[in-house]
Amino acid sequence: MRVEVVLAWPERYLRRELILPEGCTVADALEAAALDTDGGFVATAVHGVLARPQQALHDGDRIELLRPLLADPKENRRRRARGGD
């Protein structure tokens, strides 16, 4: 099965397309991708939905490595509503 592993920043991204045997998990894909993340992610998602390391993958899945938020989205909205941004 073919899966994709992606880690993105505002200015660049790392991407690996992998061919893995059936029955592989998110953890298996991360190990096989061997991306140099420098610990820069806090969670994983499959097609935008949070995923656990033991979650089974399917052909065509896209695993996203999620980085920590730099700002609180609610606070950003409040600041824009006040006209401060």
SEMAR-589514 format. One record per atom (N, C-alpha, C): residue in three letters; x negated, y, z negated. Coordinates in Angstrom, 1 decimal. Layout:
BEGIN
[rec 'ALA' [X Y Z]]
...
***
This chain:
BEGIN
[rec 'MET' [-0.8 -1.2 0.0]]
[rec 'MET' [0.0 0.0 0.0]]
[rec 'MET' [-0.9 1.2 0.0]]
[rec 'ARG' [-0.4 2.3 0.6]]
[rec 'ARG' [-1.1 3.5 0.7]]
[rec 'ARG' [-0.6 4.6 -0.3]]
[rec 'VAL' [-1.5 5.2 -1.1]]
[rec 'VAL' [-1.1 6.2 -2.1]]
[rec 'VAL' [-2.1 7.4 -1.9]]
[rec 'GLU' [-1.7 8.5 -2.5]]
[rec 'GLU' [-2.5 9.7 -2.4]]
[rec 'GLU' [-2.6 10.2 -3.9]]
[rec 'VAL' [-3.8 10.7 -4.2]]
[rec 'VAL' [-4.1 11.3 -5.5]]
[rec 'VAL' [-4.6 12.7 -5.3]]
[rec 'VAL' [-4.0 13.7 -6.0]]
[rec 'VAL' [-4.3 15.1 -5.7]]
[rec 'VAL' [-4.4 15.8 -7.0]]
[rec 'LEU' [-5.5 16.7 -7.1]]
[rec 'LEU' [-5.7 17.7 -8.1]]
[rec 'LEU' [-5.9 19.0 -7.5]]
[rec 'ALA' [-5.0 20.0 -7.8]]
[rec 'ALA' [-5.1 21.3 -7.1]]
[rec 'ALA' [-5.4 22.5 -8.1]]
[rec 'TRP' [-6.1 23.4 -7.6]]
[rec 'TRP' [-6.3 24.7 -8.3]]
[rec 'TRP' [-5.8 25.8 -7.4]]
[rec 'PRO' [-5.7 27.0 -7.8]]
[rec 'PRO' [-5.3 28.1 -6.9]]
[rec 'PRO' [-6.1 28.2 -5.6]]
[rec 'GLU' [-7.5 28.0 -5.8]]
[rec 'GLU' [-8.4 28.3 -4.6]]
[rec 'GLU' [-8.9 27.0 -3.9]]
[rec 'ARG' [-8.6 25.8 -4.5]]
[rec 'ARG' [-9.1 24.6 -3.8]]
[rec 'ARG' [-8.3 23.4 -4.3]]
[rec 'TYR' [-8.6 22.2 -3.7]]
[rec 'TYR' [-7.9 21.0 -4.2]]
[rec 'TYR' [-8.9 19.8 -3.9]]
[rec 'LEU' [-8.6 18.8 -4.7]]
[rec 'LEU' [-9.3 17.5 -4.4]]
[rec 'LEU' [-8.2 16.5 -4.0]]
[rec 'ARG' [-8.4 15.7 -3.0]]
[rec 'ARG' [-7.4 14.7 -2.5]]
[rec 'ARG' [-8.1 13.5 -2.1]]
[rec 'ARG' [-7.5 12.3 -2.5]]
[rec 'ARG' [-8.0 11.0 -2.0]]
[rec 'ARG' [-6.8 10.2 -1.6]]
[rec 'GLU' [-6.9 9.7 -0.4]]
[rec 'GLU' [-5.9 8.7 0.1]]
[rec 'GLU' [-6.5 7.3 -0.1]]
[rec 'LEU' [-5.7 6.5 -0.7]]
[rec 'LEU' [-6.2 5.1 -1.1]]
[rec 'LEU' [-5.4 4.1 -0.5]]
[rec 'ILE' [-6.0 2.9 -0.3]]
[rec 'ILE' [-5.2 1.7 0.1]]
[rec 'ILE' [-5.4 0.7 -1.1]]
[rec 'LEU' [-4.4 0.4 -1.8]]
[rec 'LEU' [-4.4 -0.4 -3.0]]
[rec 'LEU' [-3.5 -1.6 -2.8]]
[rec 'PRO' [-3.8 -2.7 -3.6]]
[rec 'PRO' [-3.0 -3.9 -3.5]]
[rec 'PRO' [-1.6 -3.6 -4.2]]
[rec 'GLU' [-0.6 -4.3 -3.8]]
[rec 'GLU' [0.7 -4.2 -4.4]]
[rec 'GLU' [0.6 -4.5 -5.9]]
[rec 'GLY' [1.4 -3.8 -6.7]]
[rec 'GLY' [1.4 -4.0 -8.2]]
[rec 'GLY' [0.4 -3.1 -8.9]]
[rec 'CYS' [-0.3 -2.2 -8.2]]
[rec 'CYS' [-1.2 -1.2 -8.9]]
[rec 'CYS' [-0.4 -0.2 -9.7]]
[rec 'THR' [-1.1 0.4 -10.7]]
[rec 'THR' [-0.5 1.4 -11.5]]
[rec 'THR' [-1.1 2.7 -11.3]]
[rec 'VAL' [-0.5 3.8 -11.9]]
[rec 'VAL' [-1.1 5.1 -11.9]]
[rec 'VAL' [-2.5 5.1 -12.4]]
[rec 'ALA' [-2.8 4.4 -13.5]]
[rec 'ALA' [-4.2 4.3 -14.0]]
[rec 'ALA' [-5.1 3.6 -13.0]]
[rec 'ASP' [-4.7 2.6 -12.3]]
[rec 'ASP' [-5.5 1.9 -11.3]]
[rec 'ASP' [-5.9 2.9 -10.2]]
[rec 'ALA' [-4.9 3.7 -9.7]]
[rec 'ALA' [-5.1 4.7 -8.7]]
[rec 'ALA' [-6.1 5.8 -9.1]]
[rec 'LEU' [-6.0 6.2 -10.3]]
[rec 'LEU' [-6.9 7.3 -10.8]]
[rec 'LEU' [-8.3 6.7 -10.9]]
[rec 'GLU' [-8.4 5.5 -11.3]]
[rec 'GLU' [-9.8 4.9 -11.4]]
[rec 'GLU' [-10.4 4.7 -10.0]]
[rec 'ALA' [-9.5 4.3 -9.0]]
[rec 'ALA' [-10.0 4.0 -7.7]]
[rec 'ALA' [-10.3 5.4 -7.0]]
[rec 'ALA' [-9.6 6.4 -7.3]]
[rec 'ALA' [-9.8 7.7 -6.7]]
[rec 'ALA' [-11.1 8.3 -7.1]]
[rec 'ALA' [-11.6 8.1 -8.3]]
[rec 'ALA' [-12.8 8.6 -8.8]]
[rec 'ALA' [-13.0 10.1 -8.6]]
[rec 'LEU' [-12.0 10.9 -8.8]]
[rec 'LEU' [-12.1 12.3 -8.6]]
[rec 'LEU' [-12.9 12.9 -9.8]]
[rec 'ASP' [-13.7 13.9 -9.5]]
[rec 'ASP' [-14.5 14.6 -10.5]]
[rec 'ASP' [-13.6 15.7 -11.0]]
[rec 'THR' [-12.8 15.4 -12.1]]
[rec 'THR' [-11.9 16.3 -12.6]]
[rec 'THR' [-12.4 17.1 -13.8]]
[rec 'ASP' [-13.6 16.8 -14.3]]
[rec 'ASP' [-14.1 17.5 -15.5]]
[rec 'ASP' [-13.1 17.6 -16.6]]
[rec 'GLY' [-12.2 16.6 -16.8]]
[rec 'GLY' [-11.2 16.6 -17.8]]
[rec 'GLY' [-10.2 17.7 -17.6]]
[rec 'GLY' [-10.1 18.2 -16.4]]
[rec 'GLY' [-9.2 19.3 -16.1]]
[rec 'GLY' [-7.7 19.0 -15.9]]
[rec 'PHE' [-7.2 17.9 -16.4]]
[rec 'PHE' [-5.8 17.6 -16.2]]
[rec 'PHE' [-5.3 17.1 -17.5]]
[rec 'VAL' [-4.0 17.3 -17.8]]
[rec 'VAL' [-3.4 16.9 -19.1]]
[rec 'VAL' [-2.3 15.9 -18.9]]
[rec 'ALA' [-1.8 15.7 -17.7]]
[rec 'ALA' [-0.8 14.7 -17.4]]
[rec 'ALA' [-0.8 14.3 -15.9]]
[rec 'THR' [0.0 13.3 -15.6]]
[rec 'THR' [0.1 12.9 -14.2]]
[rec 'THR' [1.6 12.9 -13.8]]
[rec 'ALA' [1.9 13.0 -12.6]]
[rec 'ALA' [3.2 13.0 -12.0]]
[rec 'ALA' [3.2 12.2 -10.7]]
[rec 'VAL' [4.3 11.5 -10.4]]
[rec 'VAL' [4.4 10.9 -9.1]]
[rec 'VAL' [5.6 11.6 -8.4]]
[rec 'HIS' [5.3 12.2 -7.3]]
[rec 'HIS' [6.2 13.0 -6.6]]
[rec 'HIS' [6.9 14.1 -7.5]]
[rec 'GLY' [6.1 14.7 -8.4]]
[rec 'GLY' [6.6 15.8 -9.2]]
[rec 'GLY' [7.3 15.3 -10.5]]
[rec 'VAL' [7.4 14.0 -10.7]]
[rec 'VAL' [8.1 13.5 -11.9]]
[rec 'VAL' [7.0 12.9 -12.9]]
[rec 'LEU' [7.0 13.4 -14.1]]
[rec 'LEU' [6.0 12.9 -15.1]]
[rec 'LEU' [5.9 11.4 -15.0]]
[rec 'ALA' [4.6 10.9 -15.1]]
[rec 'ALA' [4.4 9.4 -15.0]]
[rec 'ALA' [3.4 9.0 -16.0]]
[rec 'ARG' [3.6 7.8 -16.6]]
[rec 'ARG' [2.7 7.2 -17.5]]
[rec 'ARG' [1.7 6.4 -16.8]]
[rec 'PRO' [0.5 6.2 -17.4]]
[rec 'PRO' [-0.6 5.4 -16.7]]
[rec 'PRO' [-0.2 4.0 -16.3]]
[rec 'GLN' [0.7 3.4 -17.0]]
[rec 'GLN' [1.1 2.0 -16.7]]
[rec 'GLN' [2.2 1.9 -15.6]]
[rec 'GLN' [2.7 3.1 -15.1]]
[rec 'GLN' [3.8 3.1 -14.2]]
[rec 'GLN' [3.3 2.4 -12.9]]
[rec 'ALA' [4.1 1.5 -12.3]]
[rec 'ALA' [3.8 0.9 -11.1]]
[rec 'ALA' [4.0 1.8 -9.9]]
[rec 'LEU' [3.2 1.7 -8.9]]
[rec 'LEU' [3.2 2.5 -7.7]]
[rec 'LEU' [3.9 1.8 -6.6]]
[rec 'HIS' [4.4 2.6 -5.6]]
[rec 'HIS' [5.0 2.1 -4.4]]
[rec 'HIS' [4.3 2.7 -3.2]]
[rec 'ASP' [4.4 2.1 -2.1]]
[rec 'ASP' [3.8 2.6 -0.8]]
[rec 'ASP' [4.2 4.0 -0.6]]
[rec 'GLY' [3.3 4.9 -0.3]]
[rec 'GLY' [3.6 6.3 0.0]]
[rec 'GLY' [3.7 7.2 -1.2]]
[rec 'ASP' [3.4 6.7 -2.4]]
[rec 'ASP' [3.5 7.6 -3.6]]
[rec 'ASP' [2.4 8.6 -3.6]]
[rec 'ARG' [2.6 9.8 -4.2]]
[rec 'ARG' [1.7 10.8 -4.3]]
[rec 'ARG' [1.5 11.1 -5.8]]
[rec 'ILE' [0.3 10.8 -6.3]]
[rec 'ILE' [0.0 11.0 -7.7]]
[rec 'ILE' [-0.6 12.4 -7.9]]
[rec 'GLU' [0.0 13.3 -8.7]]
[rec 'GLU' [-0.5 14.6 -9.0]]
[rec 'GLU' [-1.1 14.7 -10.4]]
[rec 'LEU' [-2.3 15.2 -10.5]]
[rec 'LEU' [-2.9 15.4 -11.7]]
[rec 'LEU' [-2.5 16.8 -12.2]]
[rec 'LEU' [-1.9 17.0 -13.3]]
[rec 'LEU' [-1.3 18.2 -13.7]]
[rec 'LEU' [-2.3 18.9 -14.7]]
[rec 'ARG' [-2.6 20.2 -14.4]]
[rec 'ARG' [-3.5 21.0 -15.2]]
[rec 'ARG' [-2.7 21.7 -16.3]]
[rec 'PRO' [-3.4 22.2 -17.3]]
[rec 'PRO' [-2.6 22.9 -18.4]]
[rec 'PRO' [-2.2 24.3 -17.8]]
[rec 'LEU' [-1.1 24.7 -18.4]]
[rec 'LEU' [-0.6 26.1 -18.0]]
[rec 'LEU' [-1.5 27.1 -18.6]]
[rec 'LEU' [-1.8 28.1 -17.8]]
[rec 'LEU' [-2.6 29.2 -18.3]]
[rec 'LEU' [-1.8 30.3 -19.0]]
[rec 'ALA' [-0.5 30.4 -18.7]]
[rec 'ALA' [0.4 31.3 -19.3]]
[rec 'ALA' [1.8 30.7 -19.5]]
[rec 'ASP' [2.5 31.1 -20.4]]
[rec 'ASP' [3.9 30.6 -20.7]]
[rec 'ASP' [4.8 31.2 -19.7]]
[rec 'PRO' [5.5 30.3 -18.9]]
[rec 'PRO' [6.4 30.8 -17.8]]
[rec 'PRO' [7.5 31.6 -18.4]]
[rec 'LYS' [8.0 31.3 -19.5]]
[rec 'LYS' [9.1 32.1 -20.1]]
[rec 'LYS' [8.7 33.5 -20.4]]
[rec 'GLU' [7.5 33.6 -21.0]]
[rec 'GLU' [6.9 34.9 -21.3]]
[rec 'GLU' [6.7 35.7 -20.1]]
[rec 'ASN' [6.2 35.1 -19.0]]
[rec 'ASN' [6.0 35.8 -17.7]]
[rec 'ASN' [7.3 36.3 -17.2]]
[rec 'ARG' [8.4 35.6 -17.3]]
[rec 'ARG' [9.7 36.0 -16.8]]
[rec 'ARG' [10.2 37.2 -17.7]]
[rec 'ARG' [10.0 37.1 -19.0]]
[rec 'ARG' [10.4 38.2 -19.9]]
[rec 'ARG' [9.6 39.5 -19.5]]
[rec 'ARG' [8.3 39.4 -19.3]]
[rec 'ARG' [7.5 40.5 -18.9]]
[rec 'ARG' [8.0 41.2 -17.6]]
[rec 'ARG' [8.3 40.3 -16.6]]
[rec 'ARG' [8.8 40.8 -15.3]]
[rec 'ARG' [10.1 41.5 -15.5]]
[rec 'ALA' [11.0 41.0 -16.3]]
[rec 'ALA' [12.3 41.5 -16.6]]
[rec 'ALA' [12.2 42.9 -17.2]]
[rec 'ARG' [11.2 43.1 -18.1]]
[rec 'ARG' [11.0 44.4 -18.7]]
[rec 'ARG' [10.3 45.4 -17.8]]
[rec 'GLY' [9.8 44.9 -16.6]]
[rec 'GLY' [9.2 45.8 -15.7]]
[rec 'GLY' [7.7 45.9 -16.0]]
[rec 'GLY' [7.1 45.0 -16.7]]
[rec 'GLY' [5.7 45.1 -17.1]]
[rec 'GLY' [4.8 44.4 -16.2]]
[rec 'ASP' [5.3 43.8 -15.1]]
[rec 'ASP' [4.4 43.1 -14.1]]
[rec 'ASP' [4.7 43.4 -12.7]]
***
